[in-house]
Amino acid sequence: MSIAPNPETEEIESSRVERLLAVGLVAFLLVGGFWVLDRLGSIPQRPDYAAIAEAQGLTRVEPAFREAEADYLRAQAAVAQAGEAMERARSDYEYRREELRVAIELGVESPALTQAYESARAVFEAAKVSHELAEATLASLEGRLAGPRTFYEEASRRVGEAYKRAEDRYQLSLFALRFAYALPLFAASVWVWFHLRRRRRPHIIATAFMGFAGIQALALVGQYGWYLLRDIGPIALSVTGSAVCVAGLVALRRWAAAARRPALSRLRRSACPSCGFPLSLGGTHCAGCGRVLMQTCPGCGGENVAESPHCGHCGLAL
């Protein structure tokens, strides 16, 4: 014997497919929406660092600074090399001096040792002079570097500030342009959704479109929130987060209430609140899905059909 299809079950399956398709619609709309947002970013002109540097005089003072800096770095390297050479000469000189002292104490006369000592001392003295000359040169170049460095650092500071101002203006223009696209789109989607809801027409496509527009707007808020709210960030975050949480709680309560409507509708037709299978007299479980059909009232202990809004014996809200 064939079993006739259950309209309620078919309705549930159809609703699930619709939700999946709606999620897919939102995803594909987001792909196109973010593509549009990316293309809008090419309309305002980005700040040109090279042009700002030239306008602030950085390009005029940088060559002199770089040249003086290069001379100073070469002098630093020369001081390091002269210091290493002096230390090597000092080590050799001290060795030859000790060698000659030991020979004299032993009564050994060696012109070769004396000559080696004198040679090592001369090399050490010359290395000391070279090191002192390198240090004097470094000190002189450091004084010459001070002026160009001051001019360069001041110009770099002006360039950084000017570039930051230009970047802020660019981001603000980009923010206004992208929100001029995203906010009207979101407002239109909300208006269409409420318009269809008032007329009690199917609006799953409108819901998907509103979800796409809302996600797009939230993404922009997250992207540009720092530029707009960095001075009042903590308080703005507190207010926004509180508002979102309150809205979420209200929406959750409404969703929970809406989720019970199909079950109440099936109860009015004497059907299982879970699957819609016709209820049998005296049964404690649904013959269609096996769910327990009875629940006990916490007030009077009376038995009621599951999902009943109130107790049929004492009227207590369940």
C-alpha positions as CSV (number, residue, x, y, z in Angstrom):
1,M,0.0,0.0,0.0
2,S,1.5,3.3,-1.0
3,I,1.7,6.2,1.5
4,A,0.5,9.6,0.3
5,P,3.2,12.3,0.6
6,N,2.9,14.4,3.6
7,P,2.3,18.1,2.7
8,E,4.0,19.3,5.9
9,T,7.1,17.2,5.2
10,E,7.3,18.5,1.6
11,E,6.9,22.0,2.9
12,I,9.8,21.6,5.4
13,E,12.1,20.2,2.7
14,S,11.2,23.0,0.3
15,S,11.9,25.5,3.0
16,R,15.3,24.0,3.6
17,V,16.2,24.2,-0.1
18,E,15.0,27.8,-0.2
19,R,17.3,28.7,2.7
20,L,20.3,27.1,1.0
21,L,19.6,28.8,-2.3
22,A,19.2,32.1,-0.4
23,V,22.6,31.7,1.3
24,G,24.1,31.0,-2.2
25,L,22.4,34.1,-3.5
26,V,23.9,36.2,-0.7
27,A,27.4,34.7,-1.4
28,F,27.2,35.5,-5.2
29,L,25.9,39.0,-4.5
30,L,28.8,39.6,-2.2
31,V,31.2,38.6,-4.9
32,G,29.8,41.2,-7.2
33,G,29.4,43.8,-4.4
34,F,33.0,43.6,-3.3
35,W,34.1,43.8,-6.9
36,V,32.2,47.1,-7.3
37,L,33.8,48.4,-4.1
38,D,37.2,47.5,-5.3
39,R,36.6,49.3,-8.6
40,L,35.3,52.4,-6.8
41,G,38.7,52.6,-5.1
42,S,40.3,53.6,-8.4
43,I,38.2,56.8,-8.8
44,P,39.9,59.0,-6.1
45,Q,43.6,59.8,-6.8
46,R,45.9,58.3,-4.3
47,P,48.5,60.6,-2.7
48,D,51.8,60.8,-4.5
49,Y,54.7,60.5,-2.0
50,A,57.3,61.7,-4.6
51,A,55.3,64.8,-5.4
52,I,54.7,65.6,-1.7
53,A,58.4,65.1,-1.0
54,E,59.4,67.5,-3.8
55,A,56.8,70.1,-2.7
56,Q,58.1,70.0,0.9
57,G,61.8,70.4,-0.2
58,L,62.9,66.9,0.7
59,T,64.4,66.2,-2.7
60,R,66.5,69.4,-2.4
61,V,68.1,68.6,0.9
62,E,68.4,64.8,0.6
63,P,71.4,64.7,-1.8
64,A,73.6,66.8,0.5
65,F,72.5,64.7,3.5
66,R,73.2,61.4,1.6
67,E,76.6,62.6,0.5
68,A,77.6,63.8,4.0
69,E,76.2,60.6,5.5
70,A,78.2,58.4,3.1
71,D,81.4,60.3,4.0
72,Y,80.6,59.8,7.7
73,L,80.0,56.1,7.2
74,R,83.3,55.7,5.4
75,A,85.0,57.6,8.2
76,Q,83.4,55.2,10.7
77,A,84.7,52.2,8.7
78,A,88.1,53.8,8.6
79,V,88.2,54.3,12.3
80,A,87.2,50.7,12.9
81,Q,89.9,49.5,10.5
82,A,92.5,51.7,12.1
83,G,91.5,50.5,15.5
84,E,91.9,46.9,14.5
85,A,95.3,47.6,12.9
86,M,96.5,49.5,16.1
87,E,95.4,46.5,18.3
88,R,97.4,44.1,16.1
89,A,100.4,46.4,16.2
90,R,100.1,46.8,19.9
91,S,100.0,43.0,20.4
92,D,103.1,42.5,18.2
93,Y,104.9,45.3,19.9
94,E,104.2,43.9,23.4
95,Y,105.3,40.5,22.3
96,R,108.6,41.8,20.9
97,R,109.2,43.9,24.0
98,E,108.7,40.9,26.3
99,E,110.9,38.8,24.0
100,L,113.8,41.3,24.2
101,R,113.4,41.7,28.0
102,V,113.8,38.0,28.5
103,A,116.9,37.9,26.2
104,I,118.5,40.7,28.2
105,E,117.8,39.0,31.5
106,L,119.4,35.9,30.2
107,G,122.4,37.9,29.0
108,V,121.8,37.1,25.4
109,E,122.8,39.9,23.0
110,S,120.7,39.6,19.8
111,P,120.7,42.5,17.3
112,A,117.9,40.7,15.4
113,L,115.6,40.8,18.5
114,T,116.5,44.5,19.1
115,Q,115.7,45.3,15.4
116,A,112.4,43.4,15.6
117,Y,111.5,45.3,18.7
118,E,112.3,48.7,17.2
119,S,110.4,47.8,14.1
120,A,107.3,46.7,16.1
121,R,107.4,49.8,18.1
122,A,107.6,52.0,15.0
123,V,104.7,50.2,13.5
124,F,102.7,50.6,16.7
125,E,103.4,54.3,16.9
126,A,102.4,54.7,13.2
127,A,99.2,52.8,13.8
128,K,98.3,55.0,16.8
129,V,98.8,58.1,14.7
130,S,96.6,56.6,11.9
131,H,93.9,55.8,14.4
132,E,94.0,59.3,15.9
133,L,93.9,60.8,12.5
134,A,90.9,58.6,11.6
135,E,89.1,59.6,14.8
136,A,89.8,63.3,14.1
137,T,88.4,63.0,10.6
138,L,85.3,61.2,11.9
139,A,84.7,64.0,14.4
140,S,85.1,66.6,11.6
141,L,82.7,64.8,9.3
142,E,80.2,64.4,12.2
143,G,80.1,68.2,12.6
144,R,79.6,68.6,8.8
145,L,76.8,66.0,8.9
146,A,74.8,67.8,11.7
147,G,73.5,70.6,9.4
148,P,72.3,68.4,6.5
149,R,70.9,65.9,8.9
150,T,68.8,68.5,10.7
151,F,67.4,69.9,7.4
152,Y,66.7,66.3,6.2
153,E,64.9,65.3,9.3
154,E,62.8,68.4,9.4
155,A,61.9,68.0,5.7
156,S,61.1,64.3,6.4
157,R,58.8,65.3,9.2
158,R,57.0,67.7,7.0
159,V,56.6,65.1,4.3
160,G,55.3,62.6,6.7
161,E,52.7,64.9,8.1
162,A,51.6,66.1,4.6
163,Y,51.4,62.6,3.3
164,K,49.3,61.5,6.3
165,R,46.9,64.4,5.7
166,A,46.7,63.5,2.1
167,E,46.1,59.8,2.9
168,D,43.4,60.8,5.4
169,R,41.7,62.9,2.7
170,Y,41.9,60.1,0.2
171,Q,40.5,57.5,2.6
172,L,37.7,59.9,3.6
173,S,36.8,60.4,-0.1
174,L,36.9,56.7,-0.7
175,F,34.8,56.1,2.4
176,A,32.2,58.7,1.1
177,L,32.2,57.2,-2.4
178,R,31.8,53.6,-1.2
179,F,29.1,54.4,1.3
180,A,27.2,56.5,-1.3
181,Y,26.9,53.1,-3.1
182,A,26.4,50.8,-0.1
183,L,24.1,52.7,2.2
184,P,21.3,53.5,-0.4
185,L,21.5,49.9,-1.5
186,F,21.0,48.7,2.1
187,A,18.2,51.2,2.7
188,A,16.4,50.2,-0.5
189,S,16.7,46.5,0.4
190,V,15.2,47.2,3.9
191,W,12.4,49.2,2.4
192,V,11.5,46.4,-0.1
193,W,11.7,43.8,2.7
194,F,9.3,45.6,4.9
195,H,7.0,46.5,2.0
196,L,6.7,42.8,1.0
197,R,6.2,41.8,4.6
198,R,3.3,44.2,5.1
199,R,1.7,42.8,2.0
200,R,2.3,39.2,3.3
201,R,4.1,38.1,0.1
202,P,7.0,35.7,-0.1
203,H,10.2,37.7,0.5
204,I,13.0,35.2,0.8
205,I,14.8,36.9,-2.2
206,A,14.3,40.3,-0.5
207,T,15.7,38.9,2.7
208,A,18.8,37.5,0.9
209,F,19.3,40.9,-0.8
210,M,19.0,42.7,2.5
211,G,21.5,40.3,4.1
212,F,24.0,41.0,1.2
213,A,23.6,44.8,1.5
214,G,23.9,44.6,5.3
215,I,27.1,42.5,5.2
216,Q,28.5,44.9,2.7
217,A,27.7,47.9,4.8
218,L,29.1,46.3,7.9
219,A,32.3,45.4,6.1
220,L,32.8,49.0,5.1
221,V,32.1,50.2,8.7
222,G,34.8,47.8,9.9
223,Q,37.2,48.9,7.2
224,Y,36.9,52.6,7.7
225,G,35.9,52.8,11.4
226,W,39.5,53.5,12.4
227,Y,39.8,56.6,10.2
228,L,36.5,58.0,11.5
229,L,36.4,56.9,15.1
230,R,40.0,56.7,16.2
231,D,39.7,59.6,18.6
232,I,36.5,58.3,20.2
233,G,37.1,54.6,19.5
234,P,36.4,53.1,23.0
235,I,33.1,54.9,23.6
236,A,32.0,54.3,20.0
237,L,32.8,50.7,20.3
238,S,30.9,50.5,23.6
239,V,27.8,52.2,22.2
240,T,27.9,50.2,18.9
241,G,28.5,46.9,20.7
242,S,25.7,47.5,23.1
243,A,23.3,48.4,20.4
244,V,24.2,45.3,18.4
245,C,23.7,43.1,21.4
246,V,20.3,44.6,22.2
247,A,19.2,44.2,18.6
248,G,20.4,40.6,18.6
249,L,18.5,39.8,21.7
250,V,15.3,41.3,20.3
251,A,15.8,39.5,17.0
252,L,16.5,36.2,18.8
253,R,13.2,36.6,20.8
254,R,11.3,37.3,17.6
255,W,12.9,34.3,15.9
256,A,12.1,32.0,18.8
257,A,8.5,33.2,18.7
258,A,8.3,32.7,14.9
259,A,9.8,29.2,15.2
260,R,6.8,28.1,17.3
261,R,4.2,29.3,14.8
262,P,4.4,26.2,12.5
263,A,4.1,23.9,15.6
264,L,1.0,25.8,16.9
265,S,-0.5,25.8,13.4
266,R,-0.2,22.0,13.3
267,L,-1.7,21.6,16.7
268,R,-4.7,23.5,15.6
269,R,-5.1,20.9,12.8
270,S,-4.7,18.1,15.3
271,A,-1.4,17.1,13.8
272,C,2.1,16.4,15.3
273,P,3.7,19.8,16.1
274,S,7.1,18.4,14.9
275,C,6.3,16.7,11.6
276,G,2.6,17.3,10.9
277,F,1.5,13.7,11.0
278,P,-2.1,13.3,12.1
279,L,-2.5,12.6,15.9
280,S,-4.1,9.4,17.0
281,L,-6.4,9.4,20.0
282,G,-4.8,8.1,23.2
283,G,-1.3,7.9,21.7
284,T,1.7,9.3,23.7
285,H,4.1,9.3,20.7
286,C,3.8,10.5,17.2
287,A,3.3,7.7,14.7
288,G,5.2,9.7,12.0
289,C,8.4,10.9,13.8
290,G,8.2,9.1,17.2
291,R,8.3,12.3,19.2
292,V,6.8,12.4,22.7
293,L,3.4,14.1,22.4
294,M,2.6,14.8,26.0
295,Q,4.1,17.2,28.5
296,T,3.4,17.7,32.2
297,C,2.2,21.1,33.5
298,P,4.6,22.3,36.3
299,G,1.7,24.0,38.1
300,C,-1.1,21.4,38.4
301,G,0.6,18.2,37.0
302,G,-1.9,17.8,34.2
303,E,-1.0,16.3,30.9
304,N,-1.0,18.5,27.8
305,V,0.0,18.1,24.2
306,A,3.6,19.1,23.5
307,E,4.1,22.7,22.3
308,S,0.8,23.8,23.8
309,P,1.1,27.5,24.8
310,H,-1.0,27.1,28.0
311,C,-2.1,24.3,30.3
312,G,-5.6,23.0,29.4
313,H,-6.3,22.3,33.1
314,C,-5.2,25.4,35.0
315,G,-4.3,27.9,32.2
316,L,-0.7,28.2,33.2
317,A,1.7,29.4,30.4
318,L,3.9,26.5,29.4
